[in-house]
Amino acid sequence: MRLEVLHVPDCPQLPLLLKNLERITHLPVTTTMIDSVDRAAGRGMNGSPTLLIDDVDAFLPSDAVRRAGGLSCRLYQDRLGRPVPVPTVDQLRDAIADRSPFPRAYLR
């Protein structure tokens, strides 16, 4: 399983997302800076930061249409539907567990 975070330069949400990921998994996380709309579109970035799990946006709703590439800050929704700057620890744990070949107990 490969975790990669796409982000714009100086993304203020990046440290919080990385901290939340560190709290739940020992898996390595790659960060990739995206600095053009074309590159964002080519990589499937839907705002910064975007978490890819095995090259798929972990939080793109199945009925959503991908934007042409987003260099703006991304907002997520917590379990109550409120806007938040990054997914919660529980949401990250669920996203990784749903795609993991390992038992859920493998996550912290």
Buried (B, 14 or more C-beta within 10 A) or exposed (E): EEBBBBBBEEBEBBEBBBEBBEEBBEBEBEBEBBEEBEBBBEBBBBBBBBBBBEEEBBBBEEEEEEBEBBBEBBEBBEEEEEEBBBBBBEBBBBBBBEEBEEEEEEBE
